[in-house]
């Protein structure tokens, strides 16, 4: 017997022992009636066959049968799925710390991103330090207020691009245009430069790169479902993801290295950007911030802050074109507040535009930027909703199911911004029927910036132009299907023709 056959036999025996041990542990919990209910898993694969191509919808359907807290097996991994605001509230208010750490997928471990990322690090001193740096130096209300003119400039560039399309009757790829705006906003905030332009293919390539990274992270793989087989899938995971993430890391590394060559006096003259601040912090005595920390921090911001924002704006425009009466109502509100003289929407106007804000909230309800919050891991047995979430279980919060829960929302599948006009609901993690940015200590730190940008871009587009669908399509013919990844995007990009008012 050669060494390869011996290794395969040993691996097979180890796997059999591992699965037997897990099944015995699971049976013990089930016999005591402590695990949440759920469909019976098949041997070895568990419930993987029930996920389908749209897991958020499949798990929401299972929740209708088994209840708002269900237990599944993804291979050998016990997975608990939260599908209602009631259970989410109990989870975040009573057990946030016990369920705060991540179940890290193999794709994230492939380039050691889990060792540096705010999104994936466990709750620890390093995580707290990076979170503090982000909150104070990047996303504080004061920093956002000080950078209003920058956002206004980027939205004005978007407006100029759409005007050019309007003059020649050309359709606008709404998602791509919003992505370019979001990308350049972040790149100017961090680096004081544009990474793309509306007239080039750069933003499309960057958008595709970010989507591929999100798609790979969102894909199930052998290592995630069968940890004992991690060594087998390591090569395939690396080959699929490393190329994408390395390209992104290379972009950031080149910018950082170039900045390090620049005399500090040069940046002091301009007041400095976020990268200057981060590099200054890194060079301080006893600094806990490293070059790798900065590089991975940038990856967090640019993957989380571009695709999610542009996708949400694309969905908002899609819903408004699909429901022309809602578009007309929003435009009437904007004209009442701003007048008819092509006055630009300012961030200070947003508080006076409750229907515009309601459209953004309703879009985030129906089309949350991430259909599942990033997976949690139970650090100990946790009693939740009368059941036990066992130690080391993976915990998924199905935002799509929570947002479509008929017990919490009337006509949940109908786009109705009006539902928010008479309800004081925000998205800061206290109204658990609407938590598109998460809740608790791991709530997304960029939610305030995202909310400002969404209202500003959407208000500008619908106030400055009327819109129609190309190719002779009527609102009823508009494609409303989505495709699944960590973010949820339109399956078919929205192309709409701007018409001068």
Secondary structure, DSSP 8 states (H G I E B T S, - for coil): --HHHHHHHHHHHHHHHHHHHHHHHHHHHHHTT-S------BTTTBTGGGT-S-HHHHHHHHHHHH-SEEEEEETTEEEEEE-SHHHHHHHHHHSTTTT-SB---HHHHTTTGGGT-TTTS-SSHHHHHHHHHHHHHTS-HHHHHHTHHHHHHHHHHHHHHHHHHHHHT-EEEHHHHHHHHHHHHHHHHHHSS-S--TTSSHHHHHHHHHHHHHHHHHS--HHHH-GGGHHHHHHHHHHHHHHHHHHHHHHHHHHHHHHHTS-HHHHHHHT--HHHHHHHHHHSTT----HHHHHHHHHHHHHHHSHHHHHHHHHHHHHHHHSHHHHHHHHHHHHHHH-SS-----GGGGGG-HHHHHHHHHHHHHT-SSSB---EE-SS-EEETTEEE-TT-EEEEBHHHHHT-TTTSTTTTS--GGGGTTS---SSSSSTT--TT--GGGS-TTHHHHHHHHHHHHHHHHHHEEEEESTT--GGG----EE-SSS-EESS--EEEEEE-
